[in-house]
Amino acid sequence: MSLKAIREIQNVEETMDQQRSEARAKAQRLIAEAEREGRELLKRGREDSAKKTAEVMKASEERAEARRAEILSAAEKDCAALKAGAEAKLAQAVQMIVGRVVES
């Protein structure tokens, strides 16, 4: 083999080594970029999840408060009806007692 052929082979081998090194470096950059993007997506996903959870909690609390107000309103109406009924019967009871006392 001639010296020229040996040098060409050495040049090709050096070029291949350089291309391999560049390919490794590029692969490492791509991996690092993918990891960074993955972390960013995960962070955004967590933030979105926390935001949606807060929205759902707020809506649930608002519905619970509205239901509580409904229950309280119904209870107040029931109490008022019971009180009115008791007051109406109180007058009858007083008349009955007075009637019995007078008869005795």
Backbone as JSON, one array per atom type, in Angstrom:
{
  "sequence": "MSLKAIREIQNVEETMDQQRSEARAKAQRLIAEAEREGRELLKRGREDSAKKTAEVMKASEERAEARRAEILSAAEKDCAALKAGAEAKLAQAVQMIVGRVVES",
  "N": [[0.84, -1.16, 0.0], [0.49, 2.21, -0.75], [2.0, 5.21, 0.52], [0.36, 7.37, 0.18], [-2.18, 6.21, 0.01], [-2.38, 5.17, 2.57], [-2.4, 7.53, 4.07], [-4.78, 8.66, 3.13], [-6.58, 6.8, 4.13], [-6.13, 7.2, 6.85], [-7.01, 9.84, 7.04], [-9.72, 9.49, 6.4], [-10.47, 7.86, 8.56], [-10.0, 9.65, 10.69], [-11.85, 11.61, 10.02], [-14.19, 10.11, 10.29], [-14.02, 9.54, 13.04], [-14.25, 12.12, 14.05], [-16.82, 12.75, 13.13], [-18.29, 10.85, 14.54], [-17.84, 11.79, 17.14], [-19.08, 14.28, 16.95], [-21.67, 13.4, 16.45], [-22.23, 12.06, 18.86], [-22.12, 14.26, 20.62], [-24.21, 15.78, 19.6], [-26.32, 14.01, 20.09], [-26.27, 13.99, 22.88], [-26.94, 16.66, 23.36], [-29.53, 16.67, 22.3], [-30.77, 14.83, 24.02], [-30.5, 16.21, 26.46], [-32.05, 18.46, 25.86], [-34.54, 17.27, 25.43], [-35.04, 16.24, 27.97], [-35.17, 18.63, 29.41], [-37.41, 19.82, 28.19], [-39.28, 17.9, 28.87], [-39.31, 18.15, 31.68], [-40.32, 20.73, 31.83], [-42.86, 20.39, 30.65], [-43.97, 18.66, 32.54], [-43.95, 20.33, 34.76], [-45.72, 22.35, 33.88], [-47.99, 20.77, 33.58], [-48.47, 20.03, 36.23], [-48.98, 22.55, 37.32], [-51.27, 23.28, 35.85], [-52.97, 21.26, 36.71], [-53.15, 21.85, 39.44], [-54.39, 24.33, 39.26], [-56.84, 23.64, 38.03], [-57.83, 21.95, 40.0], [-58.16, 23.77, 42.08], [-60.16, 25.37, 40.94], [-62.25, 23.52, 40.72], [-62.63, 22.92, 43.41], [-63.43, 25.42, 44.35], [-65.84, 25.76, 42.94], [-67.25, 23.6, 43.99], [-67.38, 24.33, 46.68], [-68.94, 26.62, 46.42], [-71.33, 25.5, 45.48], [-71.93, 23.91, 47.69], [-72.29, 25.89, 49.63], [-74.54, 27.18, 48.58], [-76.39, 25.1, 48.76], [-76.4, 24.77, 51.53], [-77.54, 27.2, 52.28], [-80.07, 26.85, 51.15], [-81.02, 24.72, 52.71], [-80.96, 25.88, 55.25], [-82.87, 27.91, 54.86], [-85.16, 26.4, 54.34], [-85.37, 25.08, 56.8], [-85.8, 27.27, 58.49], [-88.3, 28.1, 57.53], [-89.81, 25.83, 58.17], [-89.57, 25.91, 60.96], [-90.87, 28.33, 61.49], [-93.44, 27.66, 60.64], [-94.06, 25.61, 62.46], [-93.95, 27.09, 64.83], [-96.02, 28.95, 64.38], [-98.18, 27.19, 64.26], [-98.07, 26.16, 66.85], [-98.54, 28.48, 68.31], [-101.14, 29.05, 67.5], [-102.52, 26.86, 68.52], [-102.01, 27.3, 71.14], [-103.65, 29.41, 71.91], [-106.14, 28.11, 71.74], [-105.74, 26.16, 73.69], [-105.48, 27.74, 75.99], [-108.06, 28.82, 76.13], [-109.49, 26.47, 76.5], [-108.5, 25.63, 78.95], [-109.24, 27.79, 80.59], [-112.0, 27.62, 80.31], [-112.49, 25.15, 81.6], [-111.64, 25.74, 84.15], [-113.44, 27.71, 84.87], [-115.82, 26.27, 84.79], [-115.43, 24.54, 86.86]],
  "CA": [[0.0, 0.0, 0.0], [1.32, 3.41, -0.85], [1.9, 6.19, 1.61], [-0.8, 8.19, -0.14], [-3.37, 5.43, 0.37], [-2.4, 5.1, 4.04], [-2.81, 8.86, 4.55], [-6.2, 8.8, 2.83], [-7.3, 5.96, 5.1], [-6.03, 7.9, 8.13], [-7.91, 11.0, 6.95], [-11.09, 8.99, 6.47], [-10.68, 7.42, 9.93], [-10.09, 10.86, 11.51], [-13.14, 12.22, 9.69], [-15.21, 9.26, 10.92], [-13.95, 9.76, 14.5], [-14.81, 13.45, 14.3], [-18.27, 12.67, 12.91], [-18.83, 10.12, 15.69], [-17.82, 12.71, 18.29], [-20.15, 15.26, 16.71], [-22.95, 12.71, 16.61], [-22.42, 11.87, 20.31], [-22.41, 15.57, 21.2], [-25.57, 16.14, 19.17], [-27.24, 13.12, 20.82], [-26.32, 14.48, 24.26], [-27.74, 17.9, 23.35], [-30.93, 16.29, 22.09], [-31.24, 14.23, 25.27], [-30.64, 17.28, 27.45], [-33.2, 19.29, 25.46], [-35.75, 16.48, 25.66], [-35.24, 16.2, 29.41], [-35.61, 19.96, 29.82], [-38.78, 19.97, 27.73], [-40.09, 17.0, 29.69], [-39.49, 18.78, 33.0], [-41.21, 21.89, 31.64], [-44.21, 19.86, 30.46], [-44.41, 18.15, 33.83], [-44.23, 21.5, 35.61], [-46.97, 22.95, 33.4], [-49.07, 19.83, 33.9], [-48.75, 20.16, 37.67], [-49.6, 23.86, 37.53], [-52.63, 23.19, 35.31], [-53.73, 20.39, 37.6], [-53.42, 22.6, 40.67], [-55.37, 25.36, 38.91], [-58.13, 22.99, 37.83], [-58.27, 21.49, 41.3], [-58.65, 24.95, 42.81], [-61.43, 25.76, 40.33], [-63.25, 22.53, 41.1], [-62.89, 23.11, 44.84], [-64.21, 26.66, 44.5], [-67.2, 25.49, 42.46], [-67.87, 22.71, 44.96], [-67.68, 25.13, 47.87], [-70.06, 27.5, 46.09], [-72.54, 24.66, 45.46], [-72.2, 23.52, 49.07], [-72.83, 27.07, 50.31], [-75.9, 27.38, 48.08], [-77.21, 24.04, 49.36], [-76.53, 25.1, 52.95], [-78.51, 28.3, 52.36], [-81.38, 26.26, 50.89], [-81.4, 23.92, 53.88], [-81.28, 26.82, 56.33], [-84.12, 28.57, 54.52], [-86.24, 25.42, 54.55], [-85.47, 24.87, 58.24], [-86.43, 28.47, 59.06], [-89.72, 28.05, 57.16], [-90.42, 24.78, 58.99], [-89.65, 26.41, 62.33], [-91.92, 29.35, 61.52], [-94.73, 26.96, 60.55], [-94.28, 24.96, 63.75], [-94.23, 28.14, 65.82], [-97.36, 29.47, 64.1], [-99.11, 26.15, 64.67], [-98.07, 26.1, 68.31], [-99.21, 29.69, 68.81], [-102.58, 28.9, 67.23], [-103.03, 25.88, 69.47], [-101.87, 27.87, 72.48], [-104.88, 30.16, 72.18], [-107.18, 27.12, 71.99], [-105.45, 25.53, 74.97], [-105.8, 28.71, 77.03], [-109.52, 28.89, 76.2], [-109.96, 25.23, 77.08], [-108.16, 25.63, 80.39], [-110.09, 28.8, 81.24], [-113.35, 27.04, 80.32], [-112.56, 24.11, 82.62], [-111.51, 26.37, 85.45], [-114.69, 28.41, 85.13], [-116.83, 25.25, 85.02], [-115.22, 23.85, 88.1]],
  "C": [[0.9, 1.23, 0.0], [1.07, 4.32, 0.33], [0.68, 7.07, 1.41], [-2.09, 7.49, 0.28], [-3.51, 5.35, 1.89], [-2.87, 6.43, 4.61], [-4.31, 9.1, 4.28], [-7.04, 7.99, 3.81], [-7.28, 6.63, 6.47], [-6.97, 9.12, 8.15], [-9.38, 10.57, 7.08], [-11.4, 8.55, 7.9], [-10.82, 8.63, 10.87], [-11.44, 11.55, 11.29], [-14.26, 11.43, 10.37], [-15.21, 9.46, 12.44], [-14.57, 11.11, 14.85], [-16.33, 13.43, 14.14], [-18.95, 11.91, 14.05], [-18.9, 11.02, 16.91], [-18.92, 13.76, 18.15], [-21.52, 14.64, 16.91], [-23.25, 12.46, 18.09], [-22.81, 13.18, 20.98], [-23.84, 15.99, 20.85], [-26.6, 15.3, 19.92], [-27.37, 13.59, 22.27], [-27.12, 15.77, 24.35], [-29.22, 17.6, 23.19], [-31.54, 15.68, 23.36], [-31.47, 15.31, 26.32], [-31.85, 18.15, 27.14], [-34.5, 18.55, 25.73], [-36.07, 16.41, 27.16], [-35.76, 17.55, 29.93], [-37.07, 20.19, 29.43], [-39.74, 19.09, 28.54], [-40.36, 17.58, 31.07], [-40.45, 19.96, 32.9], [-42.66, 21.43, 31.45], [-44.79, 19.34, 31.77], [-44.78, 19.3, 34.76], [-45.54, 22.16, 35.19], [-48.17, 22.07, 33.72], [-49.46, 19.93, 35.36], [-49.45, 21.48, 37.96], [-51.05, 23.85, 37.03], [-53.52, 22.36, 36.22], [-54.09, 21.12, 38.88], [-54.48, 23.67, 40.41], [-56.76, 24.76, 38.75], [-58.7, 22.48, 39.15], [-58.83, 22.64, 42.12], [-60.0, 25.4, 42.25], [-62.55, 24.81, 40.73], [-63.63, 22.69, 42.58], [-63.75, 24.36, 45.05], [-65.65, 26.43, 44.08], [-67.94, 24.59, 43.44], [-68.26, 23.46, 46.23], [-68.87, 26.05, 47.62], [-71.37, 26.71, 46.06], [-72.93, 24.24, 46.88], [-72.81, 24.69, 49.85], [-74.26, 27.34, 49.86], [-76.84, 26.34, 48.68], [-77.44, 24.3, 50.83], [-77.57, 26.19, 53.14], [-79.92, 27.78, 52.11], [-81.89, 25.5, 52.12], [-81.78, 24.84, 55.04], [-82.61, 27.52, 56.08], [-85.3, 27.64, 54.77], [-86.45, 25.18, 56.04], [-86.15, 26.06, 58.91], [-87.93, 28.49, 58.75], [-90.44, 27.0, 58.0], [-90.6, 25.24, 60.44], [-90.77, 27.45, 62.47], [-93.3, 28.7, 61.47], [-95.05, 26.26, 61.87], [-94.64, 25.97, 64.83], [-95.63, 28.7, 65.64], [-98.41, 28.45, 64.53], [-99.22, 26.07, 66.18], [-98.78, 27.31, 68.89], [-100.72, 29.6, 68.61], [-103.2, 27.92, 68.23], [-102.94, 26.39, 70.9], [-103.14, 28.64, 72.86], [-106.02, 29.2, 72.48], [-106.99, 26.47, 73.36], [-105.81, 26.45, 76.12], [-107.32, 28.78, 77.21], [-110.08, 27.62, 76.85], [-109.7, 25.2, 78.58], [-109.06, 26.62, 81.15], [-111.52, 28.27, 81.34], [-113.49, 25.99, 81.4], [-112.47, 24.71, 84.01], [-112.82, 27.05, 85.81], [-115.79, 27.39, 85.44], [-116.65, 24.59, 86.37], [-115.67, 24.64, 89.25]]
}
